[in-house]
């Protein structure tokens, strides 16, 4: 069974690019377009890693990350936050809430895939 990644972002171009590249290297990929759908997907699929946008409809990424970290059944899920919010205070907030890494947009999708491989290993 391939390692799974949940891509949570409301920007279609980012989702399509990450989904394509992650599948190309062998990961199972699920997609959510807002914070509520992200938590539903985590409960349903329990991915190994969540690529999580901060600014999204319904629930923001900080809230989603905090909710994931509050659930003991999800302690082993890794979280990489993806955001246009590049100020140090936001980075510190994301990491304090339990994110494993914090990547600022614009970013290279290939670099993000490499970060996933470093965390999850080769599928």
N, CA, C and O atoms as CSV, one atom per row, in Angstrom:
chain,resi,resn,atom,element,x,y,z
A,1,UNK,N,N,0.848,-1.194,0.000
A,1,UNK,CA,C,0.000,0.000,0.000
A,1,UNK,C,C,0.881,1.240,0.000
A,1,UNK,O,O,1.774,1.371,0.838
A,2,UNK,N,N,0.638,2.140,-0.924
A,2,UNK,CA,C,1.431,3.363,-1.039
A,2,UNK,C,C,1.110,4.310,0.108
A,2,UNK,O,O,-0.013,4.346,0.611
A,3,UNK,N,N,2.109,5.066,0.504
A,3,UNK,CA,C,1.890,6.096,1.512
A,3,UNK,C,C,0.909,7.110,0.941
A,3,UNK,O,O,0.916,7.383,-0.259
A,4,UNK,N,N,0.059,7.672,1.813
A,4,UNK,CA,C,-0.949,8.594,1.303
A,4,UNK,C,C,-0.697,10.022,1.773
A,4,UNK,O,O,-0.190,10.269,2.867
A,5,UNK,N,N,-1.074,10.947,0.896
A,5,UNK,CA,C,-0.917,12.373,1.147
A,5,UNK,C,C,-2.262,13.039,0.892
A,5,UNK,O,O,-2.920,12.773,-0.114
A,6,UNK,N,N,-2.659,13.907,1.814
A,6,UNK,CA,C,-3.859,14.716,1.630
A,6,UNK,C,C,-3.417,16.125,1.260
A,6,UNK,O,O,-2.722,16.786,2.031
A,7,UNK,N,N,-3.823,16.585,0.075
A,7,UNK,CA,C,-3.516,17.936,-0.387
A,7,UNK,C,C,-4.734,18.805,-0.090
A,7,UNK,O,O,-5.824,18.558,-0.607
A,8,UNK,N,N,-4.540,19.827,0.751
A,8,UNK,CA,C,-5.646,20.706,1.146
A,8,UNK,C,C,-5.321,22.120,0.697
A,8,UNK,O,O,-4.475,22.794,1.284
A,9,UNK,N,N,-6.008,22.561,-0.355
A,9,UNK,CA,C,-5.769,23.899,-0.887
A,9,UNK,C,C,-6.978,24.284,-1.724
A,9,UNK,O,O,-7.616,23.426,-2.333
A,10,UNK,N,N,-7.294,25.572,-1.755
A,10,UNK,CA,C,-8.423,26.020,-2.563
A,10,UNK,C,C,-7.983,26.624,-3.895
A,10,UNK,O,O,-8.805,27.171,-4.630
A,11,UNK,N,N,-6.690,26.528,-4.210
A,11,UNK,CA,C,-6.191,27.007,-5.503
A,11,UNK,C,C,-6.019,25.805,-6.437
A,11,UNK,O,O,-5.119,24.989,-6.240
A,12,UNK,N,N,-6.887,25.696,-7.457
A,12,UNK,CA,C,-6.870,24.519,-8.330
A,12,UNK,C,C,-5.515,24.223,-8.973
A,12,UNK,O,O,-5.140,23.057,-9.090
A,13,UNK,N,N,-4.774,25.249,-9.390
A,13,UNK,CA,C,-3.490,24.997,-10.051
A,13,UNK,C,C,-2.488,24.331,-9.120
A,13,UNK,O,O,-1.742,23.447,-9.541
A,14,UNK,N,N,-2.466,24.744,-7.870
A,14,UNK,CA,C,-1.564,24.134,-6.898
A,14,UNK,C,C,-1.983,22.688,-6.644
A,14,UNK,O,O,-1.145,21.787,-6.610
A,15,UNK,N,N,-3.275,22.476,-6.469
A,15,UNK,CA,C,-3.776,21.121,-6.217
A,15,UNK,C,C,-3.430,20.196,-7.380
A,15,UNK,O,O,-2.911,19.099,-7.172
A,16,UNK,N,N,-3.716,20.636,-8.595
A,16,UNK,CA,C,-3.447,19.786,-9.768
A,16,UNK,C,C,-1.970,19.446,-9.890
A,16,UNK,O,O,-1.620,18.294,-10.146
A,17,UNK,N,N,-1.110,20.424,-9.712
A,17,UNK,CA,C,0.320,20.198,-9.839
A,17,UNK,C,C,0.832,19.247,-8.761
A,17,UNK,O,O,1.548,18.293,-9.066
A,18,UNK,N,N,0.472,19.500,-7.507
A,18,UNK,CA,C,0.933,18.622,-6.422
A,18,UNK,C,C,0.365,17.215,-6.574
A,18,UNK,O,O,1.077,16.229,-6.379
A,19,UNK,N,N,-0.906,17.124,-6.919
A,19,UNK,CA,C,-1.545,15.816,-7.089
A,19,UNK,C,C,-0.835,15.019,-8.187
A,19,UNK,O,O,-0.533,13.840,-8.004
A,20,UNK,N,N,-0.575,15.657,-9.313
A,20,UNK,CA,C,0.095,14.987,-10.423
A,20,UNK,C,C,1.491,14.498,-10.017
A,20,UNK,O,O,1.833,13.335,-10.230
A,21,UNK,N,N,2.290,15.392,-9.434
A,21,UNK,CA,C,3.666,15.027,-9.090
A,21,UNK,C,C,3.730,13.965,-7.994
A,21,UNK,O,O,4.570,13.067,-8.050
A,22,UNK,N,N,2.861,14.062,-7.015
A,22,UNK,CA,C,2.857,13.070,-5.933
A,22,UNK,C,C,2.439,11.693,-6.442
A,22,UNK,O,O,3.020,10.679,-6.055
A,23,UNK,N,N,1.430,11.661,-7.309
A,23,UNK,CA,C,1.015,10.380,-7.897
A,23,UNK,C,C,2.115,9.814,-8.783
A,23,UNK,O,O,2.331,8.603,-8.819
A,24,UNK,N,N,2.815,10.700,-9.503
A,24,UNK,CA,C,3.880,10.275,-10.401
A,24,UNK,C,C,4.993,9.532,-9.651
A,24,UNK,O,O,5.573,8.584,-10.180
A,25,UNK,N,N,5.288,9.965,-8.420
A,25,UNK,CA,C,6.347,9.289,-7.657
A,25,UNK,C,C,5.808,8.146,-6.809
A,25,UNK,O,O,6.580,7.462,-6.137
A,26,UNK,N,N,4.480,7.925,-6.830
A,26,UNK,CA,C,3.942,6.720,-6.219
A,26,UNK,C,C,3.077,6.874,-4.986
A,26,UNK,O,O,2.691,5.871,-4.385
A,27,UNK,N,N,2.758,8.092,-4.589
A,27,UNK,CA,C,1.901,8.279,-3.420
A,27,UNK,C,C,0.428,8.181,-3.798
A,27,UNK,O,O,0.046,8.523,-4.916
A,28,UNK,N,N,-0.394,7.716,-2.867
A,28,UNK,CA,C,-1.834,7.809,-3.001
A,28,UNK,C,C,-2.209,9.216,-2.567
A,28,UNK,O,O,-1.779,9.669,-1.506
A,29,UNK,N,N,-3.006,9.917,-3.373
A,29,UNK,CA,C,-3.309,11.327,-3.092
A,29,UNK,C,C,-4.815,11.533,-2.956
A,29,UNK,O,O,-5.601,11.074,-3.785
A,30,UNK,N,N,-5.194,12.231,-1.894
A,30,UNK,CA,C,-6.574,12.674,-1.691
A,30,UNK,C,C,-6.544,14.193,-1.690
A,30,UNK,O,O,-5.519,14.796,-1.373
A,31,UNK,N,N,-7.661,14.811,-2.041
A,31,UNK,CA,C,-7.728,16.266,-2.150
A,31,UNK,C,C,-8.913,16.785,-1.348
A,31,UNK,O,O,-9.992,16.193,-1.348
A,32,UNK,N,N,-8.689,17.907,-0.665
A,32,UNK,CA,C,-9.770,18.636,0.004
A,32,UNK,C,C,-9.599,20.110,-0.338
A,32,UNK,O,O,-8.474,20.594,-0.464
A,33,UNK,N,N,-10.706,20.819,-0.487
A,33,UNK,CA,C,-10.635,22.213,-0.936
A,33,UNK,C,C,-10.952,23.236,0.161
A,33,UNK,O,O,-10.884,24.443,-0.075
A,34,UNK,N,N,-11.298,22.751,1.362
A,34,UNK,CA,C,-11.523,23.671,2.479
A,34,UNK,C,C,-11.218,22.927,3.780
A,34,UNK,O,O,-10.988,21.718,3.785
A,35,UNK,N,N,-11.223,23.674,4.872
A,35,UNK,CA,C,-10.829,23.100,6.155
A,35,UNK,C,C,-11.747,21.997,6.663
A,35,UNK,O,O,-11.274,21.005,7.217
A,36,UNK,N,N,-13.054,22.160,6.480
A,36,UNK,CA,C,-13.979,21.124,6.935
A,36,UNK,C,C,-13.795,19.835,6.143
A,36,UNK,O,O,-13.773,18.746,6.716
A,37,UNK,N,N,-13.665,19.961,4.832
A,37,UNK,CA,C,-13.442,18.778,3.993
A,37,UNK,C,C,-12.114,18.114,4.353
A,37,UNK,O,O,-11.987,16.892,4.271
A,38,UNK,N,N,-11.132,18.910,4.748
A,38,UNK,CA,C,-9.830,18.361,5.146
A,38,UNK,C,C,-9.978,17.451,6.363
A,38,UNK,O,O,-9.433,16.347,6.384
A,39,UNK,N,N,-10.705,17.907,7.366
A,39,UNK,CA,C,-10.878,17.088,8.575
A,39,UNK,C,C,-11.700,15.835,8.299
A,39,UNK,O,O,-11.441,14.778,8.874
A,40,UNK,N,N,-12.700,15.956,7.411
A,40,UNK,CA,C,-13.468,14.772,7.017
A,40,UNK,C,C,-12.563,13.762,6.319
A,40,UNK,O,O,-12.670,12.561,6.566
A,41,UNK,N,N,-11.670,14.241,5.447
A,41,UNK,CA,C,-10.752,13.351,4.724
A,41,UNK,C,C,-9.747,12.711,5.675
A,41,UNK,O,O,-9.417,11.535,5.522
A,42,UNK,N,N,-9.260,13.464,6.647
A,42,UNK,CA,C,-8.324,12.899,7.625
A,42,UNK,C,C,-9.006,11.767,8.388
A,42,UNK,O,O,-8.411,10.710,8.597
A,43,UNK,N,N,-10.246,11.986,8.803
A,43,UNK,CA,C,-10.988,10.953,9.526
A,43,UNK,C,C,-11.238,9.721,8.657
A,43,UNK,O,O,-11.185,8.592,9.143
A,44,UNK,N,N,-11.507,9.943,7.383
A,44,UNK,CA,C,-11.835,8.836,6.481
A,44,UNK,C,C,-10.601,8.066,6.018
A,44,UNK,O,O,-10.621,6.836,5.995
A,45,UNK,N,N,-9.526,8.767,5.650
A,45,UNK,CA,C,-8.377,8.119,5.017
A,45,UNK,C,C,-7.142,8.013,5.911
A,45,UNK,O,O,-6.253,7.206,5.638
A,46,UNK,N,N,-7.075,8.811,6.966
A,46,UNK,CA,C,-5.906,8.908,7.838
A,46,UNK,C,C,-4.603,8.889,7.027
A,46,UNK,O,O,-3.859,7.909,7.045
A,47,UNK,N,N,-4.347,9.989,6.320
A,47,UNK,CA,C,-3.140,10.051,5.480
A,47,UNK,C,C,-1.869,10.073,6.323
A,47,UNK,O,O,-1.899,10.391,7.511
A,48,UNK,N,N,-0.771,9.734,5.693
A,48,UNK,CA,C,0.515,9.818,6.383
A,48,UNK,C,C,0.973,11.246,6.539
A,48,UNK,O,O,1.694,11.581,7.479
A,49,UNK,N,N,0.546,12.103,5.596
A,49,UNK,CA,C,0.978,13.493,5.607
A,49,UNK,C,C,-0.112,14.374,5.012
A,49,UNK,O,O,-0.808,13.971,4.080
A,50,UNK,N,N,-0.254,15.584,5.559
A,50,UNK,CA,C,-1.206,16.567,5.047
A,50,UNK,C,C,-0.430,17.787,4.572
A,50,UNK,O,O,0.327,18.384,5.338
A,51,UNK,N,N,-0.619,18.160,3.302
A,51,UNK,CA,C,-0.113,19.428,2.768
A,51,UNK,C,C,-1.258,20.411,2.936
A,51,UNK,O,O,-2.285,20.291,2.269
A,52,UNK,N,N,-1.087,21.383,3.826
A,52,UNK,CA,C,-2.204,22.168,4.326
A,52,UNK,C,C,-2.033,23.662,4.073
A,52,UNK,O,O,-1.135,24.298,4.625
A,53,UNK,N,N,-2.903,24.213,3.231
A,53,UNK,CA,C,-2.926,25.656,2.996
A,53,UNK,C,C,-3.447,26.341,4.258
A,53,UNK,O,O,-4.244,25.759,4.994
A,54,UNK,N,N,-3.008,27.557,4.510
A,54,UNK,CA,C,-3.479,28.284,5.691
A,54,UNK,C,C,-4.783,29.025,5.399
A,54,UNK,O,O,-5.743,28.908,6.161
A,55,UNK,N,N,-4.826,29.783,4.308
A,55,UNK,CA,C,-6.004,30.610,4.020
A,55,UNK,C,C,-6.982,29.850,3.128
A,55,UNK,O,O,-6.793,29.740,1.917
A,56,UNK,N,N,-8.042,29.323,3.771
A,56,UNK,CA,C,-9.051,28.535,3.065
A,56,UNK,C,C,-10.434,28.875,3.586
A,56,UNK,O,O,-10.573,29.454,4.664
A,57,UNK,N,N,-11.470,28.512,2.812
A,57,UNK,CA,C,-12.835,28.712,3.289
A,57,UNK,C,C,-13.171,27.776,4.460
A,57,UNK,O,O,-12.526,26.747,4.660
A,58,UNK,N,N,-14.173,28.155,5.204
A,58,UNK,CA,C,-14.796,27.388,6.288
A,58,UNK,C,C,-13.924,27.275,7.537
A,58,UNK,O,O,-14.324,27.767,8.592
A,59,UNK,N,N,-12.758,26.652,7.462
A,59,UNK,CA,C,-11.826,26.586,8.593
A,59,UNK,C,C,-10.432,26.806,8.031
A,59,UNK,O,O,-10.054,26.191,7.034
A,60,UNK,N,N,-9.662,27.689,8.674
A,60,UNK,CA,C,-8.328,27.939,8.133
A,60,UNK,C,C,-7.362,26.820,8.520
A,60,UNK,O,O,-7.668,25.970,9.356
A,61,UNK,N,N,-6.206,26.844,7.897
A,61,UNK,CA,C,-5.222,25.789,8.113
A,61,UNK,C,C,-4.706,25.713,9.538
A,61,UNK,O,O,-4.404,24.625,10.029
A,62,UNK,N,N,-4.600,26.857,10.212
A,62,UNK,CA,C,-4.160,26.837,11.607
A,62,UNK,C,C,-5.143,26.033,12.456
A,62,UNK,O,O,-4.738,25.224,13.290
A,63,UNK,N,N,-6.442,26.265,12.235
A,63,UNK,CA,C,-7.485,25.552,12.975
A,63,UNK,C,C,-7.451,24.058,12.654
A,63,UNK,O,O,-7.582,23.222,13.548
A,64,UNK,N,N,-7.275,23.730,11.380
A,64,UNK,CA,C,-7.225,22.325,10.968
A,64,UNK,C,C,-6.016,21.636,11.605
A,64,UNK,O,O,-6.140,20.527,12.125
A,65,UNK,N,N,-4.863,22.277,11.569
A,65,UNK,CA,C,-3.658,21.708,12.164
A,65,UNK,C,C,-3.857,21.474,13.660
A,65,UNK,O,O,-3.513,20.413,14.181
A,66,UNK,N,N,-4.413,22.467,14.343
A,66,UNK,CA,C,-4.652,22.348,15.775
A,66,UNK,C,C,-5.625,21.199,16.073
A,66,UNK,O,O,-5.435,20.467,17.044
A,67,UNK,N,N,-6.652,21.039,15.254
A,67,UNK,CA,C,-7.625,19.963,15.442
A,67,UNK,C,C,-6.975,18.601,15.222
A,67,UNK,O,O,-7.240,17.659,15.969
A,68,UNK,N,N,-6.127,18.493,14.203
A,68,UNK,CA,C,-5.411,17.233,13.967
A,68,UNK,C,C,-4.539,16.894,15.169
A,68,UNK,O,O,-4.537,15.754,15.636
A,69,UNK,N,N,-3.802,17.872,15.669
A,69,UNK,CA,C,-2.892,17.638,16.793
A,69,UNK,C,C,-3.630,17.342,18.100
A,69,UNK,O,O,-3.068,16.712,18.995
A,70,UNK,N,N,-4.877,17.788,18.218
A,70,UNK,CA,C,-5.650,17.550,19.436
A,70,UNK,C,C,-6.207,16.129,19.515
A,70,UNK,O,O,-6.634,15.690,20.582
A,71,UNK,N,N,-6.204,15.411,18.395
A,71,UNK,CA,C,-6.760,14.056,18.354
A,71,UNK,C,C,-5.635,13.032,18.514
A,71,UNK,O,O,-4.789,12.917,17.627
A,72,UNK,N,N,-5.604,12.289,19.616
A,72,UNK,CA,C,-4.521,11.321,19.838
A,72,UNK,C,C,-4.421,10.239,18.750
A,72,UNK,O,O,-3.342,9.695,18.515
A,73,UNK,N,N,-5.540,9.932,18.092
A,73,UNK,CA,C,-5.520,8.931,17.019
A,73,UNK,C,C,-4.773,9.418,15.784
A,73,UNK,O,O,-4.418,8.622,14.915
A,74,UNK,N,N,-4.534,10.729,15.708
A,74,UNK,CA,C,-3.885,11.317,14.539
A,74,UNK,C,C,-2.469,11.812,14.842
A,74,UNK,O,O,-1.894,12.563,14.053
A,75,UNK,N,N,-1.909,11.400,15.967
A,75,UNK,CA,C,-0.581,11.889,16.369
A,75,UNK,C,C,0.509,11.597,15.349
A,75,UNK,O,O,1.476,12.351,15.244
A,76,UNK,N,N,0.364,10.509,14.597
A,76,UNK,CA,C,1.418,10.129,13.651
A,76,UNK,C,C,1.257,10.777,12.272
A,76,UNK,O,O,2.079,10.543,11.387
A,77,UNK,N,N,0.218,11.582,12.079
A,77,UNK,CA,C,0.031,12.289,10.805
A,77,UNK,C,C,0.966,13.493,10.778
A,77,UNK,O,O,0.974,14.308,11.701
A,78,UNK,N,N,1.745,13.591,9.721
A,78,UNK,CA,C,2.657,14.729,9.562
A,78,UNK,C,C,1.940,15.847,8.822
A,78,UNK,O,O,1.081,15.584,7.980
A,79,UNK,N,N,2.288,17.098,9.131
A,79,UNK,CA,C,1.628,18.253,8.526
A,79,UNK,C,C,2.685,19.229,7.998
A,79,UNK,O,O,3.579,19.654,8.728
A,80,UNK,N,N,2.560,19.570,6.719
A,80,UNK,CA,C,3.368,20.643,6.131
A,80,UNK,C,C,2.392,21.744,5.736
A,80,UNK,O,O,1.495,21.525,4.922
A,81,UNK,N,N,2.568,22.916,6.310
A,81,UNK,CA,C,1.702,24.041,5.972
A,81,UNK,C,C,2.250,24.755,4.742
A,81,UNK,O,O,3.455,24.975,4.621
A,82,UNK,N,N,1.343,25.114,3.831
A,82,UNK,CA,C,1.675,25.833,2.600
A,82,UNK,C,C,0.914,27.145,2.646
A,82,UNK,O,O,-0.311,27.143,2.771
A,83,UNK,N,N,1.619,28.268,2.547
A,83,UNK,CA,C,0.904,29.516,2.708
A,83,UNK,C,C,1.580,30.710,2.060
A,83,UNK,O,O,2.798,30.746,1.884
A,84,UNK,N,N,0.761,31.678,1.713
A,84,UNK,CA,C,1.286,32.957,1.227
A,84,UNK,C,C,1.667,33.852,2.402
A,84,UNK,O,O,2.306,34.889,2.223
A,85,UNK,N,N,1.273,33.445,3.589
A,85,UNK,CA,C,1.604,34.218,4.794
A,85,UNK,C,C,3.023,33.874,5.220
A,85,UNK,O,O,3.253,32.866,5.888
A,86,UNK,N,N,3.969,34.717,4.830
A,86,UNK,CA,C,5.374,34.407,5.061
A,86,UNK,C,C,6.005,35.092,6.248
A,86,UNK,O,O,7.196,34.916,6.504
A,87,UNK,N,N,5.216,35.881,6.990
A,87,UNK,CA,C,5.814,36.562,8.130
A,87,UNK,C,C,6.249,35.559,9.189
A,87,UNK,O,O,5.620,34.515,9.361
A,88,UNK,N,N,7.308,35.875,9.885
A,88,UNK,CA,C,7.870,34.967,10.888
A,88,UNK,C,C,6.856,34.612,11.979
A,88,UNK,O,O,6.848,33.484,12.471
A,89,UNK,N,N,6.004,35.563,12.357
A,89,UNK,CA,C,5.023,35.292,13.405
A,89,UNK,C,C,4.039,34.198,12.968
A,89,UNK,O,O,3.626,33.373,13.783
A,90,UNK,N,N,3.666,34.192,11.680
A,90,UNK,CA,C,2.767,33.152,11.187
A,90,UNK,C,C,3.472,31.806,11.110
A,90,UNK,O,O,2.881,30.774,11.427
A,91,UNK,N,N,4.734,31.815,10.691
A,91,UNK,CA,C,5.520,30.572,10.664
A,91,UNK,C,C,5.617,29.986,12.073
A,91,UNK,O,O,5.414,28.790,12.278
A,92,UNK,N,N,5.928,30.845,13.028
A,92,UNK,CA,C,6.037,30.380,14.408
A,92,UNK,C,C,4.704,29.835,14.923
A,92,UNK,O,O,4.673,28.838,15.645
A,93,UNK,N,N,3.608,30.493,14.549
A,93,UNK,CA,C,2.287,30.016,14.961
A,93,UNK,C,C,2.016,28.625,14.394
A,93,UNK,O,O,1.570,27.733,15.115
A,94,UNK,N,N,2.288,28.442,13.096
A,94,UNK,CA,C,2.071,27.137,12.472
A,94,UNK,C,C,2.884,26.040,13.140
A,94,UNK,O,O,2.368,24.957,13.415
A,95,UNK,N,N,4.139,26.317,13.397
A,95,UNK,CA,C,5.001,25.319,14.036
A,95,UNK,C,C,4.564,25.075,15.481
A,95,UNK,O,O,4.613,23.941,15.959
A,96,UNK,N,N,4.136,26.133,16.181
A,96,UNK,CA,C,3.670,25.984,17.559
A,96,UNK,C,C,2.396,25.141,17.632
A,96,UNK,O,O,2.171,24.435,18.614
A,97,UNK,N,N,1.570,25.218,16.598
A,97,UNK,CA,C,0.338,24.434,16.566
A,97,UNK,C,C,0.584,22.977,16.165
A,97,UNK,O,O,-0.335,22.159,16.180
A,98,UNK,N,N,1.826,22.663,15.808
A,98,UNK,CA,C,2.162,21.269,15.536
A,98,UNK,C,C,2.549,20.936,14.117
A,98,UNK,O,O,2.753,19.764,13.801
A,99,UNK,N,N,2.660,21.931,13.244
A,99,UNK,CA,C,3.101,21.641,11.875
A,99,UNK,C,C,4.536,21.138,11.905
A,99,UNK,O,O,5.346,21.597,12.710
A,100,UNK,N,N,4.846,20.196,11.027
A,100,UNK,CA,C,6.199,19.660,10.927
A,100,UNK,C,C,7.095,20.551,10.085
A,100,UNK,O,O,8.315,20.549,10.248
A,101,UNK,N,N,6.483,21.314,9.182
A,101,UNK,CA,C,7.238,22.229,8.337
A,101,UNK,C,C,6.279,23.310,7.861
A,101,UNK,O,O,5.061,23.167,7.960
A,102,UNK,N,N,6.851,24.401,7.339
A,102,UNK,CA,C,6.054,25.554,6.918
A,102,UNK,C,C,6.695,26.084,5.647
A,102,UNK,O,O,7.827,26.568,5.676
A,103,UNK,N,N,5.979,25.997,4.528
A,103,UNK,CA,C,6.513,26.398,3.233
A,103,UNK,C,C,5.744,27.617,2.736
A,103,UNK,O,O,4.513,27.618,2.718
A,104,UNK,N,N,6.474,28.653,2.332
A,104,UNK,CA,C,5.856,29.894,1.899
A,104,UNK,C,C,5.661,29.922,0.379
A,104,UNK,O,O,6.566,29.574,-0.379
A,105,UNK,N,N,4.470,30.339,-0.052
A,105,UNK,CA,C,4.178,30.524,-1.474
A,105,UNK,C,C,4.802,31.835,-1.928
A,105,UNK,O,O,4.886,32.768,-1.129
A,106,UNK,N,N,5.236,31.942,-3.162
A,106,UNK,CA,C,5.252,30.873,-4.166
A,106,UNK,C,C,6.357,29.871,-3.861
A,106,UNK,O,O,7.405,30.223,-3.321
A,107,UNK,N,N,6.103,28.626,-4.214
A,107,UNK,CA,C,7.084,27.577,-3.986
A,107,UNK,C,C,7.155,26.679,-5.209
A,107,UNK,O,O,6.255,26.669,-6.049
A,108,UNK,N,N,8.224,25.940,-5.287
A,108,UNK,CA,C,8.360,24.949,-6.343
A,108,UNK,C,C,7.619,23.692,-5.901
A,108,UNK,O,O,7.913,23.142,-4.840
A,109,UNK,N,N,6.653,23.230,-6.710
A,109,UNK,CA,C,5.933,22.015,-6.341
A,109,UNK,C,C,6.882,20.826,-6.268
A,109,UNK,O,O,6.671,19.912,-5.470
A,110,UNK,N,N,7.911,20.830,-7.085
A,110,UNK,CA,C,8.894,19.737,-7.011
A,110,UNK,C,C,9.638,19.750,-5.678
A,110,UNK,O,O,9.936,18.694,-5.121
A,111,UNK,N,N,9.938,20.948,-5.166
A,111,UNK,CA,C,10.581,21.039,-3.851
A,111,UNK,C,C,9.665,20.509,-2.754
A,111,UNK,O,O,10.125,19.849,-1.822
A,112,UNK,N,N,8.364,20.798,-2.865
A,112,UNK,CA,C,7.412,20.298,-1.876
A,112,UNK,C,C,7.341,18.777,-1.938
A,112,UNK,O,O,7.307,18.115,-0.900
A,113,UNK,N,N,7.320,18.221,-3.138
A,113,UNK,CA,C,7.305,16.763,-3.285
A,113,UNK,C,C,8.568,16.163,-2.653
A,113,UNK,O,O,8.501,15.107,-2.025
A,114,UNK,N,N,9.701,16.821,-2.814
A,114,UNK,CA,C,10.941,16.335,-2.199
A,114,UNK,C,C,10.837,16.371,-0.674
A,114,UNK,O,O,11.323,15.459,-0.004
A,115,UNK,N,N,10.217,17.400,-0.122
A,115,UNK,CA,C,10.001,17.461,1.336
A,115,UNK,C,C,9.127,16.297,1.792
A,115,UNK,O,O,9.392,15.685,2.827
A,116,UNK,N,N,8.088,15.992,1.022
A,116,UNK,CA,C,7.209,14.859,1.340
A,116,UNK,C,C,8.029,13.573,1.352
A,116,UNK,O,O,7.881,12.742,2.249
A,117,UNK,N,N,8.886,13.416,0.362
A,117,UNK,CA,C,9.714,12.193,0.288
A,117,UNK,C,C,10.669,12.107,1.478
A,117,UNK,O,O,10.927,11.019,1.992
A,118,UNK,N,N,11.199,13.265,1.918
A,118,UNK,CA,C,12.091,13.263,3.071
A,118,UNK,C,C,11.351,12.835,4.338
A,118,UNK,O,O,11.909,12.131,5.180
A,119,UNK,N,N,10.102,13.259,4.468
A,119,UNK,CA,C,9.320,12.944,5.671
A,119,UNK,C,C,8.760,11.531,5.624
A,119,UNK,O,O,8.891,10.778,6.590
A,120,UNK,N,N,8.131,11.160,4.498
A,120,UNK,CA,C,7.454,9.871,4.399
A,120,UNK,C,C,8.335,8.757,3.851
A,120,UNK,O,O,8.029,7.577,4.025
A,121,UNK,N,N,9.409,9.121,3.200
A,121,UNK,CA,C,10.227,8.119,2.520
A,121,UNK,C,C,9.661,7.835,1.140
A,121,UNK,O,O,8.617,8.371,0.769
A,122,UNK,N,N,10.334,7.008,0.394
A,122,UNK,CA,C,9.899,6.662,-0.944
A,122,UNK,C,C,8.724,5.699,-0.841
A,122,UNK,O,O,8.789,4.716,-0.103
A,123,UNK,N,N,7.641,5.976,-1.584
A,123,UNK,CA,C,6.469,5.098,-1.499
A,123,UNK,C,C,6.743,3.716,-2.063
A,123,UNK,O,O,5.855,2.862,-2.063
